[in-house]
Amino acid sequence: MTIQTKISASVLTADLSRLAEAVAAVESAGVDMLHIDVMDGIFVPPLTIGNAVVKSLRDKSPLIFDAHLMVVKPQRLIPLFAEAGSDMISIHIESDCDVPQVLRQIRDLGKKAGVAVNPTTPIESVFDCIGSADLFVIMSVEPGYGGQAFIPESLDKIKALREESRRRGIDVTIQVDGGINDKTAPNAVKAGADILVSGAYLFNSPDMAESVRKLRD
C-alpha cells in the first residue's frame, strides 16, 4: 500500500537570506517535508546549500529533511548530511558512484535512501534499485534551477516505475520534483506519485496554506 500523498517544500526558490523564516512559513502552511537541493556546481551548474546550513536548521523544525544530492560524487557528502540531520538522502543514478553501494551507505547511517533520475535518462535505469531504495525521485524538470515548467513525459516514467514495482511485488515510494502546481499535481498523483515537491508555486503564493491545500486535494 502506498503512502498518502505528501507535500515537500523545495527551498531552492526561497529567500536564502531568510531561510529560517521560510522553513517556519512552509511548516505553518502544512507541508510534510523540506526538500533541500544540494548542488556542487559540476553535476549541475549552480552551487547551493551545504551541510552546515542543514545543521543550522535542524533544531528549528520538526519537518522531515529530504536532502537531494545533485553532485558528482555523493558518497563523499553523505556522512556530512546524515550527521547534519537529514532524514532522507537521495542520489542520482547518473552520478559517478556505485549506486547500490551508496544506497547501502545511506541506510547504514540510519537514513532513508533515494535514487533520482533525470528527464533524459530512461526510467529503466533505476529498475534494479527496486527493493534497495526507499524512495525514487522522478525529475520532472531539468535539474539545477527552480521555476521551470513540468515536463509532461514525466508522467509516463511515473507510470512505468509504478507498474514495474507492482510486477515485482515490491511497493515503492515515488517522489516527483519540478514544475509542481495545482494544475500538474493531479496528473502526477494519478500517474502514481506519493510525494510532490513544490518550490516556486508555494513560495510565490500569496496564501501558502491554501496552495498546500490545493496540492493535497
NUNUTI-240722 format. One record per residue: residue in one letter; y, z, x of N, C-alpha, C in turn. Coordinates in steps of 0.001 Angstrom, whole numbers, padded with zeros to 6 digits, always signed. Layout:
BEGIN
AYZXYZXYZX...
//
This chain:
BEGIN
M-001196+000000+000845+000000+000000+000000+001244+000000+000879T+002200-000885+000602+003407-000950+001403+004400+000121+000973I+005312+000436+001884+006298+001462+001589+007345+000933+000629Q+008050+001850-000030+009153+001466-000890+010247+000845-000025T+010935-000153-000565+011972-000838+000192+012995+000145+000738K+013243+000055+002052+014198+000930+002707+015368+000109+003248I+016520+000758+003359+017720+000109+003846+018066+000691+005208S+018242-000206+006182+018602+000198+007531+019967-000398+007867A+020897+000456+008263+022253+000008+008585+022351-000342+010062S+022726-001591+010346+022912-002022+011728+024318-001671+012189V+024401-000948+013297+025713-000531+013798+026373-001619+014641L+025730-002782+014744+026276-003861+015569+027672-004278+015125T+027919-004220+013810+029223-004635+013302+030129-003459+012962A+029702-002256+013330+030544-001077+013089+031656-001014+014131D+032665-000213+013855+033734+000051+014813+033178+001010+015858L+032858+000491+017034+032186+001308+018036+033081+002415+018591S+034398+002285+018409+035283+003354+018851+035218+004561+017916R+034595+004361+016735+034464+005447+015749+033018+005493+015257L+032104+005402+016194+030698+005238+015839+030138+006436+015085A+030505+007637+015489+030004+008827+014788+030445+008818+013331E+031682+008392+013079+032178+008296+011708+031421+007219+010934A+031106+006114+011613+030359+005034+010965+028966+005505+010562V+028322+006269+011433+026989+006796+011125+027067+007753+009940A+028079+008601+009922+028252+009523+008802+028486+008768+007504A+029217+007642+007587+029526+006855+006396+028276+006221+005802V+027432+005631+006638+026227+004989+006104+025235+006027+005595E+025205+007187+006269+024340+008267+005789+024786+008717+004403S+026094+008894+004228+026644+009306+002938+026410+008245+001871A+026378+006973+002291+026177+005872+001345+024735+005766+000876G+023812+006449+001579+022436+006489+001103+021432+005619+001828V+021770+005143+003040+020781+004352+003765+019659+005259+004271D+018552+004645+004638+017391+005401+005106+017313+005480+006624M+017869+004461+007282+017669+004321+008714+018931+003804+009379L+018996+004000+010694+020066+003457+011514+019441+002472+012495H+019881+001228+012408+019353+000164+013269+020268+000014+014477I+019717+000240+015661+020511+000264+016885+020109-000923+017764D+020987-001911+017836+020722-003117+018613+021070-002886+020077V+020066-003009+020917+020235-002808+022355+020082-004158+023043M+021147-004605+023705+021148-005923+024348+021529-005793+025807D+020856-006576+026661+021046-006421+028104+021932-007484+028739G+022458-008419+027941+023283-009476+028497+022488-010599+029134I+021163-010518+029072+020290-011544+029658+019403-012157+028572F+018664-011317+027889+017827-011805+026782+018702-012450+025713V+019829-011808+025445+020905-012373+024618+022213-012113+025364P+023252-012906+025125+024476-012781+025933+025190-011433+025874P+025315-010790+024719+026126-009568+024693+025463-008382+025392L+026296-007426+025763+025859-006106+026193+026256-005126+025096T+025346-004247+024713+025690-003331+023620+025359-001891+023974I+024774-001191+023023+024595+000261+023102+023482+000663+024067G+023745+001729+024840+022751+002270+025746+022162+003567+025238N+021214+004101+025988+020517+005311+025549+021447+006521+025474A+022498+006546+026286+023426+007679+026252+024138+007772+024907V+024435+006612+024321+025087+006595+023007+024122+007121+021948V+022872+006683+022016+021862+007160+021073+021724+008671+021170K+021671+009174+022394+021537+010621+022596+022728+011377+022017S+023926+010805+022160+025128+011486+021663+025169+011532+020141L+024484+010583+019491+024476+010533+018027+023330+011323+017410R+022300+011605+018211+021066+012150+017653+021273+013456+016884D+022092+014348+017406+022268+015633+016729+023320+015585+015631K+023828+014379+015377+024848+014228+014339+024311+013609+013056S+023034+013211+013057+022485+012569+011867+020979+012767+011776P+020468+013013+010553+019032+013133+010351+018357+011787+010066L+019133+010704+010057+018573+009392+009760+017498+008998+010779I+016588+008147+010357+015624+007559+011280+016382+006623+012214F+016222+006800+013517+016863+005947+014511+015870+004863+014937D+016238+003628+014684+015389+002477+014963+016037+001662+016080A+015525+001792+017293+016076+001082+018448+015409-000287+018582H+016226-001321+018530+015754-002705+018617+016139-003231+019993L+015156-003330+020893+015422-003701+022278+015376-005213+022463M+016548-005826+022472+016677-007252+022767+016964-007388+024247V+015947-007137+025045+016085-007089+026502+014911-007817+027146V+015104-008226+028396+014066-008988+029091+012865-008116+029430K+013116-006934+029969+012029-006045+030410+012133-004699+029675P+011665-004632+028444+011800-003411+027644+011053-002224+028212Q+009986-002478+028955+009181-001379+029484+009998-000429+030359R+011066-000927+030943+011903-000089+031810+012787+000863+031007L+013115+000466+029795+014062+001239+028992+013414+002148+027958I+012171+001888+027632+011509+002628+026554+011525+004140+026770P+011192+004642+027967+011239+006105+028153+012634+006681+027914L+013671+005936+028285+015046+006406+028113+015413+006514+026642F+015053+005497+025854+015398+005513+024436+014509+006469+023650A+013295+006668+024108+012429+007672+023473+013004+009054+023696E+013398+009349+024938+013956+010655+025262+015286+010891+024552A+016042+009813+024315+017351+009933+023668+017244+010299+022194G+016056+010089+021613+015871+010476+020221+015553+009368+019259S+015199+008195+019764+014785+007102+018878+013469+007466+018197D+013380+007152+016918+012139+007399+016179+011229+006180+016190M+011857+005021+016237+011143+003743+016255+011738+002894+017368I+010898+002178+018087+011361+001295+019150+010657-000047+019000S+011453-001102+018879+010892-002448+018729+011237-003303+019937I+010272-004082+020381+010472-005025+021478+010263-006437+020942H+010627-007438+021737+010462-008825+021305+009192-009435+021873I+008533-010229+021059+007349-010948+021522+007733-011916+022644E+009014-012323+022675+009492-013275+023681+009903-012604+024990S+009884-011287+025043+010331-010580+026246+009316-010718+027375D+009746-010379+028577+008918-010515+029768+008127-009225+029989C+007047-009096+029256+006215-007899+029388+004849-008157+028774D+003937-007245+029047+002630-007257+028404+002808-006545+027067V+002978-007307+025993+003358-006735+024704+002377-005664+024220P+001057-005914+024205+000140-004850+023764+000266-003573+024585Q+000441-003728+025892+000574-002555+026749+001851-001789+026446V+002946-002519+026182+004216-001851+025902+004181-001181+024534L+003498-001782+023571+003343-001132+022270+002593+000190+022433R+001583+000188+023282+000850+001439+023558+001765+002447+024250Q+002608+001952+025150+003552+002819+025848+004459+003549+024851I+004937+002806+023881+005816+003401+022861+005064+004454+022050R+003875+004103+021614+003089+005035+020804+002697+006273+021591D+002407+006106+022880+002037+007247+023716+003182+008239+023851L+004408+007751+023645+005581+008621+023688+005869+009248+022329G+004980+009000+021367+005119+009601+020051+006069+008879+019119K+006348+007604+019413+007283+006840+018597+006564+005711+017868K+007164+005248+016769+006651+004076+016069+006968+002836+016895A+005996+001947+017023+006152+000766+017869+006287-000490+017022G+007313-001276+017337+007542-002503+016587+007586-003723+017490V+007313-004884+016897+007420-006145+017625+008267-007100+016790A+009278-007701+017448+010204-008603+016777+009930-010040+017187V+010301-010958+016282+010074-012377+016556+011328-013161+016184N+011774-014014+017098+012983-014809+016901+012770-015955+015915P+013856-016496+015358+013735-017573+014355+012984-018805+014850T+013119-019148+016130+012482-020366+016635+011056-020140+017128T+010602-018904+017118+009248-018582+017582+008282-018573+016405P+007146-019266+016516+006168-019278+015416+005704-017864+015067I+005566-017591+013796+005151-016263+013350+003739-015942+013827E+002932-016981+014063+001560-016767+014532+001516-016045+015871S+002628-016058+016602+002660-015417+017913+002485-013902+017833V+002768-013316+016670+002640-011860+016536+001374-011447+015788F+000571-012403+015362-000617-012062+014584-001573-011148+015360D-001647-011333+016680-002549-010493+017466-002081-009046+017534C-000833-008785+017120-000302-007422+017125-000605-006674+015836I-001178-007375+014858-001552-006712+013618-002641-005682+013927G-002370-004456+013589-003292-003382+013901-002838-002527+015074S-001952-003083+015926-001455-002308+017072+000037-002012+016979A+000757-002739+016120+002184-002484+015908+002378-001755+014584D+003292-000799+014570+003613-000091+013333+004604-000870+012485L+005311-001798+013127+006424-002483+012479+006541-003897+013020F+006860-004831+012125+007149-006206+012523+008576-006534+012091V+009360-007061+013034+010759-007379+012762+010925-008889+012741I+011208-009424+011556+011460-010854+011410+012958-011080+011576M+013346-011759+012649+014756-012079+012846+015129-013243+011927S+016048-012975+011006+016475-013996+010051+017830-014594+010426V+018273-014290+011647+019410-014953+012296+019063-015030+013785E+019823-015824+014526+019638-015838+015973+020118-014493+016526P+019331-013843+017366+019703-012513+017843+020943-012541+018727G+021722-011468+018648+022858-011325+019541+024175-011025+018867Y+024395-011577+017682+025694-011413+017035+025520-011084+015554G+026376-010186+015055+026351-009837+013641+027143-010829+012811G+026962-010744+011501+027745-011559+010583+027254-012984+010384Q+026053-013307+010858+025531-014659+010705+024871-014842+009333A+024700-016111+008959+024075-016437+007680+022556-016366+007800F+021928-015909+006740+020477-015793+006645+019820-017163+006785I+018772-017248+007611+018014-018483+007787+016909-018526+006735P+016974-019454+005771+016015-019460+004652+014558-019559+005080E+014294-020260+006185+012914-020418+006642+012270-019086+007024S+013094-018052+007182+012551-016729+007498+011629-016229+006393L+011890-016668+005174+011057-016226+004046+009614-016674+004209D+009425-017878+004752+008068-018368+004981+007347-017520+006024K+008096-017039+007012+007488-016182+008035+007042-014850+007445I+007894-014293+006596+007539-013025+005949+006251-013198+005151K+006209-014255+004344+005035-014513+003512+003787-014718+004357A+003917-015494+005427+002761-015790+006278+002225-014526+006944L+003118-013669+007410+002681-012421+008042+002013-011509+007022R+002591-011412+005839+002005-010577+004788+000623-011096+004406E+000501-012397+004253-000785-012982+003875-001838-012776+004955E-001450-012936+006225-002406-012759+007317-002857-011309+007422S-001930-010376+007213-002311-008963+007281-003277-008610+006158R-003044-009177+004985-003957-008934+003863-005319-009556+004122R-005321-010734+004735-006595-011390+005059-007422-010534+005995R-006736-009833+006891-007424-008971+007850-007700-007580+007291G-007151-007300+006119-007351-005991+005511-006563-004889+006187I-005447-005249+006797-004607-004275+007506-003193-004346+006933D-002699-003218+006441-001346-003196+005893-000340-003158+007035V+000772-003856+006868+001821-003854+007881+003163-003552+007217T+004091-003049+008024+005462-002841+007572+006319-003957+008147I+007021-004663+007264+007833-005809+007680+009308-005498+007481Q+010047-005644+008553+011492-005466+008533+012161-006828+008696V+013223-007064+007950+013973-008319+008053+015369-008005+008550D+015764-008691+009618+017002-008353+010322+017900-009576+010438G+019037-009539+009690+020035-010590+009841+020401-011281+008541G+021694-011285+008233+022172-012008+007061+021770-011396+005741I+021441-010109+005737+021000-009461+004501+022206-009001+003688N+022246-009455+002436+023274-009026+001479+022653-009002+000088D+023474-008807-000939+022917-008695-002287+022332-010005-002795K+022650-011122-002143+022093-012421-002553+020774-012717-001846T+020675-012366-000565+019474-012684+000204+018392-011612+000110A+018796-010382-000181+017832-009272-000222+016702-009485-001236P+016999-009908-002473+015899-010052-003441+014808-011012-002981N+015206-012127-002361+014213-013091-001895+013394-012535-000743A+014047-011756+000133+013326-011157+001254+012278-010164+000760V+012656-009345-000223+011726-008372-000782+010588-009072-001515K+010927-010104-002263+009906-010860-002992+008906-011483-002030A+009396-011908-000856+008514-012523+000134+007597-011511+000797G+007991-010211+000754+007131-009182+001313+007794-008208+002260A+009126-008205+002325+009831-007305+003233+009810-005871+002706D+009667-004923+003620+009693-003497+003292+011017-002845+003675I+011612-003319+004774+012849-002745+005299+013883-003848+005453L+015078-003620+004924+016172-004585+005009+017230-004050+005960V+017509-004794+007014+018556-004417+007960+019840-005140+007576S+020884-004377+007356+022156-004963+006947+023286-004359+007763G+024170-005212+008248+025284-004747+009044+026624-005116+008435A+027013-006377+008583+028330-006818+008112+028506-006578+006615Y+027457-006823+005840+027552-006639+004389+027920-005204+004039L+027339-004248+004759+027627-002839+004486+028972-002410+005051F+029214-002711+006313+030415-002200+006966+031695-002899+006508N+031563-004083+005928+032741-004772+005403+032943-004541+003910S+032089-003718+003339+032150-003478+001897+033215-002435+001554P+033961-002647+000470+034930-001633+000032+034253-000405-000566D+032994-000553-000989+032235+000556-001568+030817+000483-000999M+030606+001149+000129+029328+001042+000827+028172+001582-000005A+028394+002658-000723+027328+003227-001544+026874+002247-002613E+027825+001540-003214+027479+000534-004224+026719-000621-003588S+027109-000999-002375+026405-002077-001684+024977-001674-001341V+024787-000424-000935+023433+000069-000662+022606+000036-001950R+023218+000452-003046+022505+000445-004324+022080-000974-004695K+022965-001952-004480+022622-003343-004800+021440-003833-003959L+021443-003474-002694+020333-003892-001838+019043-003247-002301R+019104-001973-002639+017890-001258-003042+017376-001750-004386D+018278-002143-005271+017881-002635-006584+017289-004030-006512
//
